[in-house]
Structure formats: C-alpha cells, structure tokens
Amino acid sequence: MPGSQRTAENPAVTLRRRLANPATLLAPFVYDGLQARLCEQAGFEAVYMSGFGTAAALGRPDMGLIGLTEMSANVEVIARSSGLPAICDADTGYGDEAQVRNTVEMYQRAGAAALHLEDQVWPKRCGYLDGKQVVPIDDMTAKLRAACAARSTDGPLIIGRTDALAVHGWDEAERRARAYIEAGADLAFVDGIHTEADLDTYAQRLEDVPLVYNGHMLAADELAQRGFRIVIHSGTMVAAFEAFREAVRALKRDGTVPGVSGTAVFAEIAQTLNARI
C-alpha cells in the first residue's frame, strides 16, 4: 500500500523532539526523492530541501524564478520519499503577510517539518551570490508573526533567516536574528557565511540563540563544537554536481564512464525506491 511504511507521527513533532536533544542536527541538501531516500538509508535524522537545488533541477538559477507552486510540490516529494523530517527553503514567503500565511499552510499540508523565511527583497538571490538587498526589519518581523500564526499547534517550525550580513555587516545581522526570535521564530539563520572567521563570529555573537548554519566549510563535528542547533550541509549537492559533470565529460571524451559497475546498480536503485511503496 503506498506510503504504508512512512511514520505516522507529524514530522514537525518528530523534529521538535529531536531538537530537544542538544546534539547538533545534521541535514544534507537534497532536491529530489531519490536523494531524500538515500539520506534515510544512510541513517540521517532529517533532510534539507534546497531552494537552490530545486531551482537547479528545473534548469533555473536561484534568483526568484521558482515560485510557491513548484517549491511546495517539491516539499511533498521530499517529505513523502524519505519519511524524514524535511527542513525546507521557503524563500521570502512569496509576497506580503497574507501570502506568507498561504505559504505556511501549503508547506504544512505538503509535509514540511520546518521552513525558513528570508528577509531579502523579491526577487531574491541565492545567499552565495552578490547583489542582495533586504527589506526593513519591521516588514520581516510582521511576516514572521504571520507565519507563526498560520501554522497549526503541531505545525512546522519557523526559521527566521537574514541576509543582512553581506549588505549591512554583523551588527545589523545580529540585530535582525534576535528580532526574528522575538517575533516568534523557533530558530535564527544568518546566511552568507564565507570564512571560518565569520563562522566563529556567528557562533559567538549569537551563542544564546538557537542557530542554523548553511554550508560545508568544516566537518560536522567541528560545526557541532560551535553549538549550532541545525547544520544544513551543502556538501552533498556540490558532490552530486561534480560527480555528474565528470561522468558526462568522461563519456564524451572516452566513450565510457569509469567506475560504473554494470546494470546491477539499476536493481539497487529500484530497491531503494521500492522501499517507500
């Protein structure tokens, strides 16, 4: 019976219970159902649905070209495929406070365990790109209050993300992160961490705030030592891109892909996917 092996517990409840454990939660970047399923098989406790990856899978850059319909549809794919709590990118919420409420309701119905909303001006840009702008802090806190009001009692965790670091520096990034927690967000997320010095500053300036870190700068144990509650690890997406790029280059150059073990892998892929039917 389809979905019969999926946990009956609300994914947000599962995630909240896991976050009661002080150990850092490591969630790999995924953007499709097979990746999510492989993360469950590997023993992870959660996955992160990447907005960058979701856009890339549709052949688009992460620059506001993918909207709520495409994103919420992928939330459902990711949540259904693994049964793990899915922490999901919800960009800016796709509009004003009314649209943010709609976004939260759609993500909740799709099975998101958590979602993050960012304070960029729409159309947003990937956190790794230059040229970002942020909305006034009062506009963002109003959106976060609307998001918290829209979820059910056991609905998804709300993460307040700020991209103010690249635009205004650390003082403003810290001010916003704290304001977003005061507005009701469960965790704060400062994006745009590009150096180990910034990583240490992030952990130290906001050590009393439950924090999300996005990146793959250090190994998971080193990130855990800095006290992050959730690490969404982008290394998996980078590795997938590099592996496929090298495979197609080799096929074009040499007429074969090195290291491919034959057709038996198709049976393994089918078994991986059938485990969720």
C-alpha positions in Angstrom: 0.0 0.0 0.0 1.5 3.4 -1.0 3.1 5.2 1.9 2.4 2.4 4.4 6.0 2.5 5.8 6.0 6.2 6.4 6.0 7.2 10.1 2.5 8.2 11.4 4.0 10.9 13.6 3.7 14.5 12.5 7.2 15.4 11.1 7.3 18.7 13.0 6.6 16.8 16.2 9.5 14.5 15.3 11.8 17.4 14.6 10.9 19.2 17.8 11.6 16.1 19.8 14.9 15.7 18.1 15.9 19.3 18.8 15.3 18.7 22.5 18.5 16.7 22.2 21.4 19.2 22.5 23.4 17.4 19.8 23.6 19.3 16.5 21.2 18.0 13.9 22.9 17.4 10.5 20.6 17.7 7.5 22.0 17.1 4.0 20.9 19.2 1.0 18.5 17.3 -1.3 16.4 18.3 -4.2 14.7 15.1 -5.4 13.1 12.0 -4.0 15.9 9.6 -4.7 18.4 11.8 -2.8 16.0 12.0 0.1 15.6 8.3 0.2 19.3 7.7 0.2 19.7 10.0 3.1 17.2 7.9 5.1 19.1 4.8 4.2 22.4 6.4 5.3 20.9 7.0 8.8 20.3 10.7 8.8 17.5 12.1 11.0 16.4 14.9 8.7 16.9 16.3 5.3 17.0 19.9 3.9 15.1 20.7 0.8 17.3 23.2 -1.0 15.7 26.0 -2.9 18.9 26.4 -4.9 18.7 22.7 -5.8 15.0 22.8 -6.5 15.6 25.6 -9.0 18.6 23.9 -10.5 16.6 20.7 -11.0 14.2 22.7 -13.1 17.1 24.3 -15.1 16.9 27.7 -13.4 19.2 29.8 -11.2 18.1 30.6 -7.6 17.1 34.1 -8.4 13.4 34.2 -7.7 12.4 32.4 -10.9 10.8 29.4 -9.0 7.6 30.2 -7.1 5.4 28.7 -4.4 3.7 26.1 -6.7 7.0 24.5 -7.7 8.5 24.7 -4.3 5.6 23.3 -2.3 5.3 20.5 -4.9 8.9 19.5 -4.2 8.3 19.7 -0.4 5.7 17.0 -0.9 8.1 14.9 -3.0 10.9 15.2 -0.4 8.7 14.5 2.6 7.0 11.6 1.0 10.1 10.0 -0.4 12.1 9.6 2.8 9.6 9.9 5.7 12.3 12.0 7.4 11.6 15.5 8.8 12.1 17.9 5.9 13.6 21.3 6.7 12.5 23.4 3.7 13.5 26.6 1.9 10.5 28.9 1.6 12.4 31.9 0.1 10.7 35.2 1.2 7.3 33.6 1.6 6.4 34.8 -2.0 4.7 38.0 -1.0 3.2 40.0 1.8 1.9 38.8 5.1 -1.2 37.2 3.5 0.9 35.3 1.0 3.2 34.2 3.8 0.2 32.7 5.6 -0.7 30.9 2.5 2.9 29.6 2.0 3.0 28.2 5.5 -0.4 26.5 5.1 0.8 24.9 1.8 4.1 23.8 3.2 2.3 22.3 6.2 -0.1 20.4 4.0 2.9 19.2 1.9 4.6 17.7 5.0 7.3 20.2 5.9 8.7 19.8 9.4 10.3 23.3 9.3 10.6 26.1 6.8 12.8 29.2 6.7 11.8 32.6 5.5 14.3 35.2 4.5 14.4 39.0 4.6 15.6 39.6 1.0 13.8 41.9 -1.4 11.9 39.9 -4.0 13.1 38.6 -6.5 15.6 37.1 -4.1 19.1 35.9 -4.9 20.9 32.8 -3.7 22.8 33.5 -0.5 26.1 32.8 -2.2 25.6 35.5 -4.8 26.3 39.2 -4.6 23.8 41.9 -5.1 21.3 41.0 -2.4 19.0 43.6 -0.7 17.0 43.2 2.4 13.6 44.5 3.4 13.1 46.7 6.5 13.3 44.8 9.7 9.7 45.7 10.7 8.4 44.2 7.5 10.2 40.9 8.1 9.1 40.6 11.8 5.5 41.1 10.6 5.9 38.3 8.1 7.3 36.0 10.8 4.4 36.7 13.1 2.0 36.0 10.3 3.9 32.7 9.6 3.7 31.6 13.2 0.0 32.4 13.4 -0.7 30.5 10.2 0.7 27.1 11.4 -1.3 24.6 13.4 -0.4 23.8 17.0 1.9 21.0 15.8 2.8 22.7 12.6 6.2 23.3 11.1 9.0 25.1 12.9 9.6 28.6 11.6 13.2 29.7 11.0 13.9 33.4 10.5 16.7 33.9 8.0 18.6 37.1 7.5 20.8 38.0 4.5 21.8 41.3 6.1 25.4 40.3 6.8 26.6 40.9 3.2 24.6 44.1 2.9 25.0 45.8 6.3 27.5 43.8 8.4 27.5 41.9 11.7 25.7 44.4 13.9 22.7 44.5 11.7 22.7 40.7 11.1 22.8 40.1 14.8 20.0 42.7 15.5 17.8 41.0 12.9 18.5 37.5 14.1 17.5 38.4 17.7 14.4 40.4 16.5 13.2 37.4 14.5 13.4 35.1 17.5 11.4 37.8 19.5 8.8 37.8 16.7 8.2 34.1 17.3 10.7 32.2 15.1 11.9 29.0 16.6 15.5 29.4 15.2 17.5 32.1 13.6 19.6 31.7 10.5 22.3 34.2 9.3 23.3 33.3 5.7 26.3 34.4 3.8 29.0 32.9 6.0 32.0 32.6 3.7 35.0 32.4 6.1 35.9 30.5 9.2 36.3 33.8 11.0 32.7 34.7 10.1 31.6 31.2 11.3 33.2 31.8 14.7 31.8 35.3 14.9 28.3 33.9 14.1 28.6 31.3 16.9 30.0 33.7 19.4 27.8 36.7 18.8 24.6 34.7 18.9 25.6 31.9 21.3 22.4 32.2 23.3 20.2 31.9 20.2 19.2 28.6 18.5 21.0 28.8 15.2 21.0 27.3 11.8 24.3 27.1 9.8 24.3 26.6 6.0 27.4 25.4 4.3 30.2 22.7 4.2 33.2 24.7 5.4 34.1 22.4 8.2 33.4 18.8 9.2 30.2 18.1 11.1 32.0 17.6 14.5 33.7 20.9 14.2 30.4 22.6 13.5 28.8 20.9 16.4 31.6 22.3 18.7 30.3 25.8 17.8 26.9 25.0 19.2 24.7 25.2 16.0 21.3 23.5 16.6 20.9 22.6 12.9 23.5 22.3 10.1 22.1 22.2 6.6 25.1 20.7 4.8 25.5 21.8 1.2 28.4 19.4 0.5 26.1 16.7 -0.8 24.8 18.9 -3.6 28.3 20.0 -4.6 29.4 16.4 -4.7 26.5 15.4 -6.8 27.2 18.2 -9.3 30.9 17.4 -9.6 30.3 13.7 -9.9 27.8 14.0 -12.8 29.8 16.7 -14.5 32.9 14.4 -14.5 30.9 11.4 -15.7 29.4 13.2 -18.7 32.8 14.7 -19.6 34.4 11.2 -19.4 31.6 9.7 -21.5 32.1 12.4 -24.2 35.9 12.2 -24.1 36.4 8.4 -23.7 33.1 6.8 -24.7 32.7 5.3 -21.3 32.2 6.3 -17.6 34.9 5.0 -15.4 34.0 3.1 -12.3 30.5 2.2 -13.4 29.7 -1.3 -12.1 27.2 -2.5 -14.7 23.5 -3.0 -14.8 23.2 -4.3 -11.2 23.0 -0.8 -9.9 19.6 -0.3 -11.5 18.3 -3.1 -9.3 19.7 -1.4 -6.3 18.1 1.9 -7.3 14.8 0.2 -7.8 15.1 -1.5 -4.4 15.9 1.9 -2.8 12.8 3.4 -4.3 10.5 0.4 -3.7 11.3 0.6 0.0 8.9 3.5 0.2 6.0 1.9 -1.7 
